[in-house]
Amino acid sequence: MKDDGAVWYLPGQSGQPAGPFTTEDVLAKCKAGELSGATFCWCDGMDGWKPLVEVEPFSGVFAGTGEGPAQGLDDLGRAFGRAIDFTKRKARIASLRVTIGRHEKRRQQLLCELGEMVYRRERQIDLLSQEPYAGKLRQIKAEDESIGSLRRQIETVDKPGGAPAQNDNR
């Protein structure tokens, strides 16, 4: 955009422009890491201040570095948002697994109770269709359904981009 004789200005202290700088001076500061692609610059003939990454001949210094106009706080905000989403998903998964453990423990308890009841009356063939055995079987089935539902929720939450589900643990 500008030739080697261009005079550049950069942000200075107290909101005042710093400069003038030659193109070589600005390039050297970019290469030394003193300036980022998000640093604004201005030269006579430009419409306004622009980030260095958008201005020739400085944009080439930042090629491949990932720097661009949406760098800085925007990138940090996006990274922070992704970290929060990841943490929420992992916390939700941990909560669901604890709930599954409670349901599995209750299921095991019900199976033990049913087994003890059946053992005491082993000679009766229609035993499991009668109360209280049928009631225990219904409770065991309900626990199985709850465990299955919770496992499906974990699969949904654990997918990349999966949103934390509502906390409806039972």
TORPA-4810 file (N, C-alpha, C, O; in nm, 3 decimals):
<nodes>
NODE_1_0.082_-0.119_0.000_0.000_0.000_0.000_0.086_0.125_0.000_0.061_0.217_-0.078_M
NODE_2_0.187_0.130_0.086_0.273_0.248_0.097_0.414_0.211_0.051_0.455_0.096_0.059_K
NODE_3_0.487_0.311_0.003_0.625_0.284_-0.036_0.716_0.301_0.084_0.670_0.336_0.193_D
NODE_4_0.845_0.276_0.067_0.940_0.279_0.176_0.953_0.417_0.239_1.001_0.427_0.352_D
NODE_5_0.914_0.522_0.173_0.926_0.657_0.228_0.806_0.698_0.312_0.795_0.813_0.352_G
NODE_6_0.716_0.604_0.338_0.595_0.636_0.414_0.629_0.670_0.558_0.727_0.620_0.614_A
NODE_7_0.547_0.754_0.617_0.562_0.794_0.757_0.443_0.737_0.833_0.328_0.768_0.803_V
NODE_8_0.473_0.654_0.933_0.370_0.580_1.007_0.358_0.633_1.149_0.454_0.682_1.209_W
NODE_9_0.237_0.622_1.201_0.210_0.658_1.341_0.147_0.538_1.410_0.067_0.465_1.352_Y
NODE_10_0.184_0.520_1.535_0.135_0.409_1.617_0.073_0.467_1.744_0.097_0.583_1.775_L
NODE_11_-0.005_0.388_1.817_-0.060_0.438_1.943_0.054_0.469_2.041_0.148_0.392_2.056_P
NODE_12_0.042_0.581_2.106_0.142_0.620_2.204_0.079_0.628_2.342_-0.032_0.580_2.365_G
NODE_13_0.151_0.689_2.433_0.102_0.704_2.569_-0.001_0.815_2.577_0.001_0.909_2.498_Q
NODE_14_-0.090_0.803_2.673_-0.194_0.903_2.699_-0.283_0.927_2.578_-0.338_1.036_2.563_S
NODE_15_-0.296_0.827_2.493_-0.385_0.838_2.379_-0.331_0.923_2.265_-0.402_0.948_2.168_G
NODE_16_-0.208_0.968_2.275_-0.147_1.049_2.170_-0.072_0.959_2.073_-0.011_0.861_2.116_Q
NODE_17_-0.076_0.988_1.943_-0.003_0.906_1.846_0.148_0.916_1.870_0.199_1.021_1.908_P
NODE_18_0.218_0.806_1.847_0.363_0.804_1.854_0.416_0.798_1.712_0.355_0.733_1.626_A
NODE_19_0.525_0.862_1.685_0.583_0.861_1.552_0.641_0.997_1.522_0.645_1.084_1.610_G
NODE_20_0.682_1.017_1.406_0.669_0.931_1.289_0.772_0.817_1.289_0.881_0.829_1.345_P
NODE_21_0.732_0.704_1.224_0.819_0.589_1.206_0.827_0.558_1.057_0.732_0.580_0.983_F
NODE_22_0.941_0.508_1.015_0.954_0.462_0.876_0.893_0.323_0.866_0.867_0.258_0.967_T
NODE_23_0.872_0.279_0.747_0.820_0.144_0.724_0.915_0.041_0.783_0.872_-0.057_0.844_T
NODE_24_1.047_0.064_0.765_1.147_-0.029_0.819_1.140_-0.034_0.971_1.155_-0.141_1.030_E
NODE_25_1.118_0.083_1.036_1.109_0.087_1.182_0.990_0.003_1.231_1.004_-0.076_1.324_D
NODE_26_0.876_0.020_1.166_0.755_-0.054_1.207_0.774_-0.203_1.181_0.737_-0.285_1.265_V
NODE_27_0.830_-0.240_1.066_0.856_-0.381_1.036_0.949_-0.443_1.140_0.927_-0.555_1.185_L
NODE_28_1.052_-0.370_1.179_1.146_-0.421_1.280_1.074_-0.443_1.413_1.099_-0.543_1.480_A
NODE_29_0.987_-0.350_1.453_0.911_-0.365_1.578_0.816_-0.486_1.570_0.798_-0.558_1.668_K
NODE_30_0.757_-0.507_1.454_0.668_-0.623_1.436_0.746_-0.752_1.450_0.704_-0.844_1.521_C
NODE_31_0.860_-0.759_1.381_0.941_-0.881_1.384_1.000_-0.907_1.521_1.022_-1.023_1.559_K
NODE_32_1.026_-0.801_1.597_1.083_-0.816_1.731_0.976_-0.852_1.834_1.008_-0.880_1.950_A
NODE_33_0.850_-0.852_1.792_0.742_-0.886_1.884_0.695_-0.769_1.969_0.617_-0.788_2.063_G
NODE_34_0.743_-0.649_1.939_0.701_-0.531_2.014_0.560_-0.488_1.977_0.492_-0.420_2.055_E
NODE_35_0.516_-0.527_1.858_0.382_-0.493_1.810_0.312_-0.621_1.769_0.375_-0.716_1.723_L
NODE_36_0.181_-0.624_1.787_0.102_-0.740_1.743_0.021_-0.700_1.620_0.014_-0.583_1.584_S
NODE_37_-0.038_-0.800_1.558_-0.123_-0.772_1.442_-0.243_-0.686_1.476_-0.302_-0.624_1.387_G
NODE_38_-0.280_-0.683_1.604_-0.395_-0.604_1.647_-0.357_-0.460_1.678_-0.445_-0.378_1.705_A
NODE_39_-0.228_-0.426_1.675_-0.184_-0.288_1.700_-0.228_-0.201_1.584_-0.208_-0.236_1.467_T
NODE_40_-0.289_-0.088_1.615_-0.337_0.003_1.511_-0.224_0.091_1.461_-0.129_0.122_1.532_F
NODE_41_-0.237_0.131_1.333_-0.140_0.221_1.272_-0.214_0.318_1.179_-0.330_0.297_1.143_C
NODE_42_-0.142_0.424_1.143_-0.200_0.521_1.051_-0.089_0.584_0.970_0.022_0.607_1.019_W
NODE_43_-0.121_0.613_0.845_-0.029_0.680_0.754_-0.112_0.775_0.668_-0.229_0.749_0.639_C
NODE_44_-0.051_0.882_0.628_-0.121_0.979_0.543_-0.177_0.907_0.421_-0.107_0.830_0.356_D
NODE_45_-0.301_0.934_0.390_-0.367_0.871_0.276_-0.461_0.758_0.316_-0.539_0.710_0.234_G
NODE_46_-0.453_0.714_0.442_-0.543_0.607_0.490_-0.674_0.670_0.537_-0.675_0.786_0.580_M
NODE_47_-0.784_0.595_0.529_-0.914_0.642_0.573_-0.920_0.660_0.724_-0.992_0.745_0.775_D
NODE_48_-0.845_0.581_0.795_-0.845_0.585_0.941_-0.744_0.485_0.994_-0.672_0.421_0.917_G
NODE_49_-0.739_0.473_1.125_-0.648_0.379_1.189_-0.694_0.236_1.161_-0.813_0.206_1.166_W
NODE_50_-0.597_0.149_1.131_-0.627_0.009_1.101_-0.526_-0.081_1.173_-0.415_-0.038_1.203_K
NODE_51_-0.567_-0.206_1.202_-0.472_-0.300_1.262_-0.359_-0.331_1.163_-0.381_-0.337_1.042_P
NODE_52_-0.239_-0.351_1.215_-0.124_-0.379_1.129_-0.147_-0.500_1.039_-0.100_-0.503_0.926_L
NODE_53_-0.219_-0.600_1.089_-0.242_-0.721_1.011_-0.322_-0.693_0.884_-0.320_-0.774_0.791_V
NODE_54_-0.391_-0.581_0.880_-0.471_-0.546_0.761_-0.399_-0.451_0.667_-0.453_-0.413_0.563_E
NODE_55_-0.277_-0.412_0.703_-0.208_-0.309_0.625_-0.081_-0.367_0.562_0.002_-0.428_0.630_V
NODE_56_-0.067_-0.345_0.430_0.058_-0.381_0.362_0.158_-0.272_0.393_0.120_-0.155_0.393_E
NODE_57_0.279_-0.302_0.419_0.351_-0.427_0.405_0.362_-0.507_0.534_0.440_-0.602_0.541_P
NODE_58_0.285_-0.472_0.637_0.299_-0.537_0.767_0.222_-0.667_0.780_0.258_-0.752_0.862_F
NODE_59_0.118_-0.685_0.702_0.034_-0.805_0.714_0.113_-0.933_0.693_0.082_-1.036_0.753_S
NODE_60_0.215_-0.928_0.607_0.297_-1.046_0.580_0.372_-1.095_0.702_0.401_-1.215_0.713_G
NODE_61_0.406_-1.005_0.794_0.478_-1.044_0.915_0.391_-1.135_1.001_0.442_-1.223_1.071_V
NODE_62_0.260_-1.113_0.996_0.169_-1.186_1.083_0.102_-1.304_1.012_0.022_-1.374_1.073_F
NODE_63_0.134_-1.328_0.885_0.076_-1.440_0.811_0.114_-1.570_0.878_0.231_-1.593_0.910_A
NODE_64_0.014_-1.656_0.900_0.039_-1.786_0.960_0.050_-1.785_1.111_0.065_-1.891_1.172_G
NODE_65_0.044_-1.668_1.174_0.054_-1.663_1.320_-0.081_-1.672_1.387_-0.089_-1.688_1.509_T
NODE_66_-0.187_-1.664_1.307_-0.321_-1.669_1.365_-0.368_-1.534_1.412_-0.481_-1.520_1.460_G
NODE_67_-0.282_-1.431_1.398_-0.323_-1.299_1.440_-0.410_-1.236_1.332_-0.389_-1.258_1.213_E
NODE_68_-0.502_-1.162_1.374_-0.590_-1.094_1.281_-0.672_-0.992_1.356_-0.652_-0.971_1.476_G
NODE_69_-0.763_-0.927_1.288_-0.842_-0.824_1.352_-0.926_-0.877_1.468_-0.956_-0.803_1.561_P
NODE_70_-0.963_-1.005_1.461_-1.047_-1.060_1.568_-0.961_-1.123_1.676_-1.007_-1.212_1.749_A
NODE_71_-0.839_-1.077_1.687_-0.747_-1.132_1.785_-0.766_-1.062_1.918_-0.849_-0.971_1.929_Q
NODE_72_-0.691_-1.102_2.016_-0.692_-1.030_2.143_-0.807_-1.070_2.231_-0.827_-1.189_2.259_G
NODE_73_-0.882_-0.971_2.276_-0.989_-0.998_2.371_-1.099_-1.085_2.313_-1.158_-1.166_2.385_L
NODE_74_-1.127_-1.071_2.184_-1.229_-1.156_2.122_-1.186_-1.303_2.127_-1.266_-1.389_2.164_D
NODE_75_-1.061_-1.330_2.091_-1.010_-1.467_2.096_-1.010_-1.519_2.239_-1.047_-1.634_2.264_D
NODE_76_-0.969_-1.436_2.332_-0.967_-1.475_2.472_-1.108_-1.506_2.521_-1.130_-1.603_2.593_L
NODE_77_-1.204_-1.423_2.481_-1.343_-1.446_2.519_-1.397_-1.577_2.464_-1.466_-1.651_2.534_G
NODE_78_-1.365_-1.606_2.338_-1.409_-1.732_2.278_-1.344_-1.852_2.348_-1.410_-1.952_2.376_R
NODE_79_-1.215_-1.842_2.375_-1.145_-1.951_2.444_-1.203_-1.972_2.584_-1.222_-2.085_2.628_A
NODE_80_-1.230_-1.863_2.652_-1.287_-1.872_2.787_-1.426_-1.935_2.781_-1.460_-2.018_2.865_F
NODE_81_-1.505_-1.896_2.682_-1.638_-1.954_2.665_-1.632_-2.104_2.638_-1.711_-2.180_2.692_G
NODE_82_-1.536_-2.145_2.553_-1.520_-2.289_2.526_-1.478_-2.363_2.652_-1.525_-2.474_2.678_R
NODE_83_-1.390_-2.302_2.731_-1.345_-2.367_2.856_-1.461_-2.381_2.954_-1.473_-2.484_3.021_A
NODE_84_-1.546_-2.279_2.962_-1.662_-2.286_3.051_-1.758_-2.395_3.004_-1.807_-2.474_3.086_I
NODE_85_-1.785_-2.400_2.874_-1.875_-2.504_2.821_-1.820_-2.644_2.848_-1.894_-2.734_2.887_D
NODE_86_-1.691_-2.661_2.827_-1.627_-2.791_2.852_-1.641_-2.829_3.000_-1.675_-2.942_3.032_F
NODE_87_-1.615_-2.734_3.088_-1.624_-2.760_3.232_-1.766_-2.793_3.273_-1.787_-2.882_3.355_T
NODE_88_-1.863_-2.721_3.218_-2.004_-2.750_3.250_-2.043_-2.890_3.203_-2.112_-2.963_3.274_K
NODE_89_-1.998_-2.928_3.082_-2.029_-3.062_3.032_-1.968_-3.169_3.121_-2.035_-3.268_3.153_R
NODE_90_-1.843_-3.151_3.160_-1.777_-3.251_3.244_-1.842_-3.257_3.383_-1.855_-3.366_3.439_K
NODE_91_-1.882_-3.143_3.437_-1.950_-3.144_3.567_-2.086_-3.213_3.556_-2.125_-3.288_3.646_A
NODE_92_-2.156_-3.190_3.447_-2.285_-3.255_3.426_-2.268_-3.406_3.414_-2.347_-3.483_3.469_R
NODE_93_-2.166_-3.449_3.341_-2.140_-3.592_3.327_-2.109_-3.654_3.462_-2.160_-3.761_3.494_I
NODE_94_-2.027_-3.587_3.542_-1.994_-3.639_3.675_-2.120_-3.651_3.760_-2.138_-3.750_3.831_A
NODE_95_-2.206_-3.551_3.754_-2.331_-3.553_3.830_-2.421_-3.668_3.785_-2.480_-3.737_3.868_S
NODE_96_-2.431_-3.689_3.655_-2.512_-3.798_3.602_-2.456_-3.934_3.645_-2.532_-4.026_3.676_L
NODE_97_-2.325_-3.946_3.647_-2.265_-4.073_3.688_-2.291_-4.102_3.835_-2.313_-4.217_3.873_R
NODE_98_-2.288_-3.999_3.919_-2.321_-4.018_4.061_-2.466_-4.065_4.075_-2.495_-4.155_4.154_V
NODE_99_-2.555_-4.005_3.998_-2.696_-4.044_4.002_-2.714_-4.187_3.954_-2.793_-4.262_4.011_T
NODE_100_-2.642_-4.226_3.849_-2.647_-4.365_3.801_-2.604_-4.458_3.913_-2.666_-4.563_3.935_I
NODE_101_-2.499_-4.422_3.985_-2.453_-4.505_4.096_-2.560_-4.525_4.201_-2.575_-4.635_4.255_G
NODE_102_-2.635_-4.419_4.232_-2.744_-4.431_4.330_-2.852_-4.525_4.279_-2.903_-4.609_4.354_R
NODE_103_-2.888_-4.513_4.151_-2.991_-4.600_4.094_-2.942_-4.745_4.088_-3.020_-4.837_4.115_H
NODE_104_-2.817_-4.766_4.053_-2.765_-4.902_4.050_-2.762_-4.965_4.188_-2.789_-5.084_4.204_E
NODE_105_-2.730_-4.885_4.289_-2.730_-4.936_4.427_-2.871_-4.974_4.470_-2.892_-5.079_4.530_K
NODE_106_-2.968_-4.889_4.437_-3.108_-4.918_4.472_-3.156_-5.043_4.397_-3.226_-5.127_4.454_R
NODE_107_-3.117_-5.056_4.270_-3.155_-5.173_4.190_-3.098_-5.300_4.252_-3.168_-5.401_4.264_R
NODE_108_-2.973_-5.294_4.292_-2.909_-5.410_4.354_-2.982_-5.449_4.483_-3.002_-5.567_4.512_Q
NODE_109_-3.020_-5.348_4.561_-3.093_-5.373_4.685_-3.227_-5.441_4.656_-3.266_-5.535_4.725_Q
NODE_110_-3.297_-5.393_4.553_-3.425_-5.453_4.516_-3.408_-5.597_4.467_-3.489_-5.684_4.501_L
NODE_111_-3.304_-5.622_4.390_-3.278_-5.759_4.344_-3.250_-5.852_4.462_-3.295_-5.967_4.463_L
NODE_112_-3.177_-5.804_4.559_-3.149_-5.885_4.678_-3.277_-5.916_4.754_-3.300_-6.028_4.798_C
NODE_113_-3.361_-5.813_4.770_-3.488_-5.834_4.840_-3.575_-5.934_4.765_-3.635_-6.023_4.826_E
NODE_114_-3.582_-5.920_4.634_-3.662_-6.012_4.552_-3.605_-6.154_4.561_-3.680_-6.251_4.575_L
NODE_115_-3.475_-6.165_4.552_-3.414_-6.296_4.561_-3.443_-6.364_4.694_-3.469_-6.484_4.699_G
NODE_116_-3.438_-6.287_4.800_-3.468_-6.343_4.932_-3.613_-6.387_4.940_-3.644_-6.492_4.996_E
NODE_117_-3.704_-6.307_4.883_-3.846_-6.341_4.885_-3.871_-6.469_4.806_-3.946_-6.557_4.850_M
NODE_118_-3.809_-6.480_4.689_-3.828_-6.597_4.604_-3.768_-6.721_4.671_-3.827_-6.829_4.668_V
NODE_119_-3.653_-6.706_4.732_-3.587_-6.817_4.798_-3.675_-6.877_4.908_-3.682_-6.999_4.924_Y
NODE_120_-3.741_-6.791_4.980_-3.826_-6.839_5.090_-3.950_-6.914_5.039_-4.005_-6.997_5.111_R
NODE_121_-3.994_-6.885_4.914_-4.117_-6.947_4.862_-4.089_-7.012_4.728_-4.166_-6.993_4.634_R
NODE_122_-3.983_-7.087_4.716_-3.936_-7.139_4.588_-4.028_-7.240_4.522_-4.015_-7.263_4.402_E
NODE_123_-4.118_-7.299_4.592_-4.202_-7.402_4.532_-4.321_-7.343_4.454_-4.385_-7.415_4.378_R
NODE_124_-4.350_-7.216_4.470_-4.465_-7.157_4.400_-4.422_-7.109_4.261_-4.332_-7.026_4.248_Q
NODE_125_-4.487_-7.163_4.158_-4.449_-7.135_4.019_-4.495_-6.995_3.975_-4.418_-6.928_3.907_I
NODE_126_-4.613_-6.950_4.009_-4.666_-6.821_3.966_-4.623_-6.708_4.059_-4.685_-6.601_4.060_D
NODE_127_-4.523_-6.729_4.133_-4.481_-6.637_4.238_-4.453_-6.494_4.187_-4.496_-6.398_4.251_L
NODE_128_-4.383_-6.479_4.073_-4.340_-6.347_4.027_-4.454_-6.262_3.971_-4.436_-6.142_3.951_L
NODE_129_-4.569_-6.322_3.945_-4.683_-6.244_3.896_-4.770_-6.194_4.011_-4.865_-6.119_3.989_S
NODE_130_-4.740_-6.235_4.132_-4.819_-6.196_4.248_-4.747_-6.088_4.328_-4.625_-6.071_4.320_Q
NODE_131_-4.828_-6.014_4.404_-4.770_-5.915_4.495_-4.713_-5.989_4.615_-4.771_-6.090_4.654_E
NODE_132_-4.609_-5.947_4.674_-4.531_-5.825_4.652_-4.422_-5.841_4.547_-4.349_-5.745_4.519_P
NODE_133_-4.410_-5.961_4.487_-4.303_-5.987_4.391_-4.318_-5.902_4.264_-4.220_-5.847_4.214_Y
NODE_134_-4.439_-5.893_4.213_-4.463_-5.813_4.092_-4.427_-5.667_4.116_-4.374_-5.601_4.027_A
NODE_135_-4.456_-5.618_4.236_-4.420_-5.479_4.270_-4.270_-5.458_4.269_-4.221_-5.356_4.220_G
NODE_136_-4.196_-5.554_4.323_-4.049_-5.545_4.322_-3.997_-5.547_4.179_-3.904_-5.472_4.146_K
NODE_137_-4.055_-5.632_4.095_-4.013_-5.637_3.955_-4.039_-5.503_3.885_-3.957_-5.458_3.804_L
NODE_138_-4.152_-5.439_3.914_-4.182_-5.307_3.855_-4.080_-5.203_3.902_-4.036_-5.120_3.823_R
NODE_139_-4.042_-5.208_4.028_-3.943_-5.113_4.081_-3.807_-5.135_4.014_-3.738_-5.039_3.980_Q
NODE_140_-3.769_-5.261_3.997_-3.642_-5.291_3.931_-3.643_-5.239_3.787_-3.544_-5.182_3.740_I
NODE_141_-3.756_-5.259_3.717_-3.769_-5.211_3.580_-3.759_-5.058_3.576_-3.696_-5.002_3.486_K
NODE_142_-3.820_-4.990_3.672_-3.814_-4.843_3.677_-3.669_-4.797_3.698_-3.626_-4.700_3.637_A
NODE_143_-3.595_-4.866_3.784_-3.454_-4.831_3.806_-3.374_-4.852_3.678_-3.289_-4.770_3.644_E
NODE_144_-3.401_-4.963_3.607_-3.333_-4.989_3.480_-3.360_-4.878_3.379_-3.269_-4.834_3.309_D
NODE_145_-3.484_-4.832_3.372_-3.520_-4.724_3.280_-3.450_-4.594_3.318_-3.403_-4.521_3.230_E
NODE_146_-3.444_-4.563_3.448_-3.375_-4.441_3.493_-3.227_-4.446_3.459_-3.170_-4.347_3.412_S
NODE_147_-3.166_-4.561_3.482_-3.023_-4.576_3.451_-3.000_-4.558_3.301_-2.906_-4.490_3.260_I
NODE_148_-3.085_-4.618_3.219_-3.072_-4.604_3.073_-3.087_-4.459_3.029_-3.013_-4.411_2.943_G
NODE_149_-3.184_-4.389_3.086_-3.207_-4.249_3.052_-3.086_-4.163_3.090_-3.044_-4.077_3.013_S
NODE_150_-3.031_-4.186_3.209_-2.915_-4.110_3.253_-2.794_-4.137_3.164_-2.717_-4.045_3.134_L
NODE_151_-2.776_-4.260_3.122_-2.664_-4.292_3.032_-2.680_-4.224_2.896_-2.582_-4.179_2.837_R
NODE_152_-2.803_-4.216_2.848_-2.827_-4.145_2.721_-2.798_-3.996_2.737_-2.745_-3.933_2.646_R
NODE_153_-2.831_-3.939_2.853_-2.800_-3.799_2.878_-2.649_-3.775_2.877_-2.601_-3.675_2.823_Q
NODE_154_-2.574_-3.868_2.937_-2.428_-3.855_2.936_-2.376_-3.855_2.792_-2.289_-3.776_2.758_I
NODE_155_-2.429_-3.944_2.709_-2.385_-3.948_2.569_-2.413_-3.816_2.500_-2.330_-3.769_2.422_E
NODE_156_-2.528_-3.756_2.527_-2.564_-3.629_2.465_-2.473_-3.516_2.514_-2.424_-3.436_2.434_T
NODE_157_-2.450_-3.510_2.644_-2.370_-3.403_2.703_-2.224_-3.418_2.666_-2.154_-3.318_2.651_V
NODE_158_-2.176_-3.541_2.650_-2.034_-3.567_2.625_-1.992_-3.541_2.481_-1.873_-3.540_2.451_D
NODE_159_-2.090_-3.522_2.392_-2.056_-3.493_2.253_-1.996_-3.353_2.244_-2.038_-3.264_2.319_K
NODE_160_-1.897_-3.331_2.154_-1.845_-3.195_2.136_-1.958_-3.100_2.099_-2.038_-3.128_2.010_P
NODE_161_-1.963_-2.990_2.167_-2.068_-2.891_2.143_-2.197_-2.924_2.216_-2.295_-2.851_2.205_G
NODE_162_-2.198_-3.035_2.290_-2.317_-3.072_2.367_-2.339_-2.973_2.479_-2.247_-2.942_2.555_G
NODE_163_-2.459_-2.924_2.489_-2.490_-2.826_2.593_-2.522_-2.896_2.723_-2.580_-3.005_2.723_A
NODE_164_-2.485_-2.836_2.835_-2.522_-2.895_2.963_-2.674_-2.904_2.974_-2.744_-2.805_2.953_P
NODE_165_-2.723_-3.022_3.006_-2.867_-3.040_3.021_-2.911_-2.990_3.155_-2.829_-2.962_3.243_A
NODE_166_-3.041_-2.976_3.173_-3.095_-2.933_3.301_-3.063_-3.037_3.406_-3.053_-3.156_3.377_Q
NODE_167_-3.047_-2.991_3.528_-3.015_-3.083_3.637_-3.144_-3.143_3.689_-3.210_-3.087_3.777_N
NODE_168_-3.180_-3.260_3.635_-3.305_-3.327_3.673_-3.278_-3.463_3.734_-3.355_-3.557_3.715_D
NODE_169_-3.166_-3.471_3.808_-3.133_-3.600_3.871_-3.242_-3.643_3.967_-3.301_-3.562_4.038_N
NODE_170_-3.266_-3.772_3.966_-3.368_-3.825_4.056_-3.304_-3.902_4.168_-3.375_-3.954_4.255_R
</nodes>
